[in-house]
């Protein structure tokens, strides 16, 4: 999902008529196609609660937890976008410290989106705009920031997503240039070193924005690569490329396309609740500045919602039907593909949670973190006048539950 800053910082680019140009076609790269069912069937895993924090009776007050990660010792780092800080919890649920704070000084951020562990063991806090990674050690000492290429005059460089796996780093960056009547924005997915130097460009997609034909398009703001990209321990980069079909490009560490994963999949239309939430945000933007502009949002839920690669180079895919693919007590069901792209199994993770309102993050091979109430709170904060339940969620203290995935 996305934050208020992630979207509203893009307002300069919303008044757009957009044409897309994908990177070159796969060429000779093999396409690994699967049916709708895996070869080894469905496995149901009952998650084991480790701790919980926040909620109505909790001692810890959260703003809006946007993402979570964990270190090798099992400490969980929560990215609080609203408070611009990173509260840290021990494996037993003790709130042991809070890192960073809002600001522009050393070690400070403004509405961070994510946090990753860098190859030297430091914590990198991702700030979208201006795009940079704020580096601190695990006690909060500033270590200097990672910047990417400078923006051209009238343009910008924004950081959307980062993933790390051992020594491997991947970032999704958007770069924009402009002239008198148009702006060119390019989403790029690539491997980087710890200094912010691009090692390999894996995928890019360009949109041309015509200021004379203002349309607010979801595809312009939220390219599917933002949430559908990750990196594995062997340096391969995985990128989802389509809104309405199951297609994941797998790139070698040097950026060459190795193979494409596809499977039989029926796209899922958005529910009235989902469409209403996002349409209300777009309607708010369309009426800003006294100008009423047309809007275009996806009619279906984006097929790929999140990707995770485990230590065995197995790809775990959360998709638009993950909430309905398992038994009734399952929060989400993942499709699992082996390193060769074969659809081997599905794994349903059973725990409390409502996929319409809560988010589940895979923070380690053996741990997940559930953020209760995060989705309605996000939409309520972006657009007043949402459904009453969303307004109530915006006032409630979020609850965080950490689960262990049993062997």
C-alpha positions in Angstrom: 0.0 0.0 0.0 1.0 3.6 0.1 1.2 6.6 2.4 -0.3 10.1 2.2 3.2 11.6 1.5 3.9 9.0 -1.2 0.9 10.1 -3.1 0.6 13.8 -2.3 4.2 14.6 -3.1 3.4 13.4 -6.6 0.7 16.1 -7.1 3.0 18.0 -9.4 2.8 15.0 -11.8 -0.9 14.2 -11.5 -2.2 16.6 -14.2 -1.3 14.1 -16.8 -2.2 12.3 -20.0 0.1 9.4 -20.0 1.5 6.9 -22.5 3.6 4.0 -21.3 6.7 2.4 -22.9 7.9 -0.8 -21.4 11.5 -2.0 -21.5 12.4 -4.2 -24.4 10.4 -7.4 -24.8 11.7 -10.6 -23.2 13.2 -11.8 -26.5 14.6 -15.3 -26.1 14.1 -15.6 -22.3 12.0 -18.7 -21.5 8.5 -18.2 -20.1 7.7 -20.7 -17.3 3.9 -21.2 -17.5 1.9 -23.0 -14.8 -1.8 -23.8 -14.3 -3.9 -22.5 -11.5 -2.9 -25.3 -9.1 0.6 -26.1 -7.7 2.2 -29.6 -8.1 2.3 -30.2 -4.3 -1.0 -28.7 -3.3 -1.9 -26.5 -0.4 -0.3 -26.4 3.1 -2.0 -24.7 6.0 0.3 -23.3 8.6 -1.0 -22.1 12.0 1.1 -19.1 13.1 2.3 -18.9 16.7 1.9 -15.6 18.4 5.1 -14.2 19.9 3.9 -10.8 21.1 1.6 -7.9 20.5 1.8 -4.2 21.1 -0.5 -1.1 20.8 -4.2 -1.5 20.4 -6.8 0.0 22.8 -5.2 -1.3 26.0 -1.5 -1.1 24.9 1.1 1.0 26.5 2.8 1.9 23.2 1.1 4.6 21.0 1.7 4.3 17.3 1.0 6.7 14.5 0.7 4.8 11.2 2.9 1.7 10.9 3.7 1.4 7.2 6.2 -1.4 7.0 8.2 -3.8 9.3 11.5 -5.6 9.1 13.5 -7.7 11.5 17.2 -8.4 12.3 19.0 -11.6 12.7 18.3 -11.7 16.4 14.5 -11.5 15.9 14.2 -7.8 16.9 11.4 -6.1 14.9 11.7 -2.6 13.5 8.5 -0.8 12.7 8.4 2.1 10.3 6.0 4.7 11.7 5.3 7.0 8.8 3.1 9.4 10.7 5.6 9.9 13.6 8.7 9.6 11.4 10.4 7.1 13.7 11.3 3.5 14.0 10.2 1.8 17.3 12.1 -1.4 18.0 10.7 -4.5 19.8 12.6 -7.5 21.2 11.7 -11.1 20.4 9.6 -11.1 23.6 7.8 -7.9 22.7 9.6 -5.5 24.9 9.8 -2.0 23.4 13.5 -1.6 23.7 14.1 1.7 21.9 12.9 4.1 19.2 15.2 5.2 16.4 15.2 8.3 14.3 12.8 11.2 14.5 11.1 13.8 12.2 13.5 16.3 10.7 16.1 17.0 8.1 19.2 16.6 10.3 21.6 13.6 10.5 19.7 10.4 11.1 16.3 12.1 10.7 13.5 11.5 8.1 10.2 12.9 7.0 7.4 10.3 6.7 9.6 7.3 5.9 8.3 4.4 3.8 10.5 1.5 4.7 13.6 0.2 6.4 16.2 -2.3 5.3 19.4 -3.7 6.7 22.4 -2.8 4.6 25.4 -5.0 4.0 27.5 -3.4 6.8 24.7 -4.2 9.4 23.5 -0.6 9.6 19.8 0.3 9.2 18.7 2.2 6.1 15.5 4.2 6.5 13.9 5.0 3.1 12.5 8.5 2.5 10.5 8.9 -0.6 11.0 12.6 -1.4 13.6 13.8 -1.8 14.7 10.2 -2.4 17.4 9.0 -0.1 18.3 6.3 2.4 19.0 7.6 5.9 21.7 5.4 7.5 22.0 4.9 11.2 23.5 2.2 13.4 21.2 0.1 15.6 21.6 2.5 18.5 20.5 5.5 16.3 23.9 7.0 15.5 23.8 8.8 12.1 26.2 7.2 9.6 25.5 9.4 6.6 22.8 9.1 3.9 22.7 7.3 0.6 21.7 9.6 -2.3 20.9 8.7 -5.9 21.5 10.6 -9.1 20.6 14.3 -8.8 17.4 15.4 -10.4 17.5 17.6 -13.5 16.1 21.2 -13.4 12.4 21.0 -13.0 12.5 17.3 -12.3 12.9 15.1 -9.2 14.3 11.8 -8.0 12.0 9.8 -5.7 12.7 6.5 -3.8 9.7 4.2 -3.6 10.9 0.7 -2.5 14.0 -0.9 -1.2 14.8 -4.6 -0.5 17.9 -6.2 0.9 18.9 -9.8 1.2 22.4 -10.4 2.6 24.8 -8.3 0.6 22.2 -7.8 -2.2 20.3 -4.4 -2.6 17.5 -3.5 -4.9 15.7 -0.2 -5.2 12.7 1.1 -7.1 13.4 4.7 -8.1 11.4 7.2 -10.1 13.2 9.9 -12.1 11.4 12.9 -13.7 12.5 15.4 -16.3 10.4 18.2 -17.8 10.2 20.8 -20.5 7.6 23.5 -21.2 4.5 21.3 -21.8 5.3 17.8 -20.6 7.1 15.8 -18.0 8.8 12.4 -18.6 8.7 10.1 -15.6 10.6 6.8 -15.5 10.2 4.0 -12.9 13.5 2.0 -12.6 14.2 -1.3 -10.9 17.8 -2.1 -10.3 20.6 -3.5 -8.2 22.7 -1.0 -6.3 25.7 -0.9 -4.1 25.7 0.5 -0.6 26.9 3.9 -1.9 23.8 4.3 -4.1 25.6 3.4 -7.4 23.5 1.4 -9.9 25.1 -1.9 -10.6 22.5 -3.2 -13.1 19.3 -1.8 -14.5 16.7 -4.6 -14.6 13.5 -3.0 -15.7 12.2 0.5 -16.5 8.9 2.0 -17.6 8.4 5.5 -18.9 5.3 7.7 -18.8 4.9 11.0 -20.7 2.8 13.6 -19.0 1.0 16.1 -21.1 0.2 19.2 -19.0 -2.3 20.3 -21.7 -4.5 17.3 -21.1 -4.9 16.9 -17.3 -6.1 13.4 -16.2 -5.4 11.9 -12.8 -4.4 8.3 -13.5 -3.7 5.6 -10.9 -1.2 4.0 -13.3 0.8 7.2 -13.4 1.2 7.4 -9.6 1.3 3.8 -8.5 3.2 1.6 -11.0 2.8 -2.1 -10.1 6.6 -2.4 -9.9 6.6 -0.4 -6.6 5.2 -3.2 -4.6 5.9 -6.1 -6.9 9.7 -6.1 -6.8 12.2 -7.8 -4.6 15.7 -9.4 -4.6 16.9 -12.9 -3.6 20.1 -14.1 -1.8 21.6 -15.1 -5.1 21.2 -11.5 -6.5 18.3 -12.3 -8.8 15.8 -9.5 -9.1 12.0 -10.2 -9.4 9.7 -7.7 -11.0 5.9 -7.9 -11.5 5.1 -6.1 -14.8 1.3 -6.2 -15.3 -1.7 -5.0 -13.4 -4.2 -7.5 -14.6 -2.2 -10.7 -15.1 0.2 -13.0 -13.3 3.6 -12.2 -14.8 6.9 -11.8 -13.0 10.2 -11.2 -14.7 13.3 -12.8 -13.1 16.6 -11.0 -13.8 20.2 -12.2 -13.3 22.5 -10.0 -11.1 23.9 -8.4 -14.3 20.4 -7.2 -15.3 19.8 -9.8 -18.0 16.3 -11.3 -18.1 16.7 -15.0 -17.2 13.1 -16.2 -17.3 9.5 -15.0 -16.9 7.0 -16.7 -14.5 3.4 -16.8 -15.5 0.5 -18.8 -14.2 -3.2 -19.2 -15.1 -5.0 -16.5 -13.1 -8.3 -14.7 -13.2 -8.0 -11.1 -12.3 -10.1 -10.0 -9.4 -12.4 -7.0 -9.7 -12.1 -4.5 -6.9 -14.9 -4.6 -4.4 -17.1 -1.6 -3.9 -15.3 -0.8 -0.7 -11.8 -0.9 -2.4 -13.0 1.2 -5.3 -14.7 3.7 -3.0 -11.7 4.1 -0.8 -9.3 5.0 -3.6 -11.9 6.9 -5.7 -12.5 9.2 -2.8 -8.8 10.1 -2.6 -8.7 10.7 -6.4 -11.8 12.8 -6.3 -10.2 14.9 -3.6 -7.1 15.5 -5.8 -9.3 16.2 -8.9 -10.9 19.2 -7.1 -7.8 20.8 -5.8 -6.8 24.3 -7.0 -10.3 25.0 -8.3 -9.9 22.7 -11.3 -12.0 19.7 -11.8 -10.1 16.9 -13.6 -11.1 13.5 -14.8 -9.8 10.5 -12.9 -8.9 6.9 -13.9 -8.4 4.1 -11.5 -7.8 0.4 -12.0 -11.0 -1.6 -12.3 -9.3 -4.7 -10.9 -7.1 -5.2 -7.9 -3.4 -5.2 -9.0 -2.6 -8.9 -9.5 0.7 -9.0 -7.5 0.6 -7.4 -4.1 4.0 -8.4 -2.6 7.0 -10.6 -3.3 9.4 -12.4 -0.9 12.4 -14.7 -1.6 13.5 -17.1 1.2 17.0 -18.5 1.9 16.4 -21.3 -0.5 15.6 -18.9 -3.4 11.9 -19.9 -3.3 9.7 -17.0 -4.5 6.6 -16.3 -2.3 3.9 -14.4 -4.1 1.0 -12.5 -2.4 -1.6 -11.7 -5.1 -5.1 -10.2 -5.4 -6.7 -13.5 -4.5 -4.5 -14.5 -1.6 -7.2 -13.7 0.9 -9.6 -16.2 -0.7 -7.3 -19.0 -1.7 -7.1 -20.8 1.6 -9.4 -22.1 4.4 -11.5 -19.7 6.4 -9.0 -19.2 9.2 -6.2 -18.2 6.8 -5.1 -14.5 6.6 -3.3 -14.9 3.3 -2.3 -17.7 1.0 1.0 -17.5 -0.9 1.9 -19.1 -4.2 5.4 -20.5 -3.9 7.7 -21.0 -6.9 11.1 -22.7 -6.9 14.3 -21.1 -8.2 13.5 -22.5 -11.7 10.1 -20.9 -11.8 8.0 -24.0 -11.1 4.7 -23.5 -9.2 5.4 -26.0 -6.4 2.9 -25.3 -3.6 0.6 -22.9 -1.9 1.0 -22.0 1.8 -1.9 -20.5 3.8 -0.8 -18.6 6.9 -3.6 -18.9 9.6 -3.9 -16.1 12.2 -6.3 -13.5 13.3 -6.7 -10.6 10.8 -8.9 -9.2 8.2 -7.3 -8.8 4.7 -9.6 -5.8 3.9 -8.3 -3.8 6.8 -5.0 -5.4 8.0 -1.6 -6.0 6.5 0.7 -9.0 6.9 4.5 -8.5 6.4 7.0 -11.3 5.9 10.0 -10.0 7.9 12.1 -13.2 8.0 11.8 -16.7 6.8 10.4 -17.7 10.2 8.5 -14.5 11.2 5.6 -12.3 10.0 4.2 -9.1 11.5 0.5 -8.2 11.3 -0.6 -4.5 11.4 -4.2 -4.3 12.4 -6.3 -1.5 11.0 -3.6 -0.1 8.8 -5.5 0.0 5.5 -8.7 2.0 6.6 -6.5 4.3 8.7 -4.4 5.1 5.7 -7.4 6.0 3.5 -9.1 7.9 6.2 -6.0 10.1 6.7 -5.8 10.8 3.0 -9.4 11.8 2.4 -11.9 13.0 4.9 -15.5 11.8 4.5 -14.7 8.1 4.2 -17.0 5.4 5.5 -17.6 5.7 9.2 -15.6 2.6 9.9 -12.6 4.2 8.2 -12.9 7.4 10.2 -13.0 5.4 13.4 -9.9 3.4 12.4 -8.0 6.7 11.9 -8.6 7.6 15.5 -7.8 4.1 16.9 -4.3 3.1 18.1 -2.9 0.5 15.7 -2.2 -3.0 17.1 0.9 -4.9 16.0 1.1 -8.7 16.4 4.3 -10.6 15.7 4.0 -14.3 14.8 6.5 -17.1 14.4 6.1 -19.5 11.4 6.7 -23.0 12.9 9.0 -25.4 11.1 
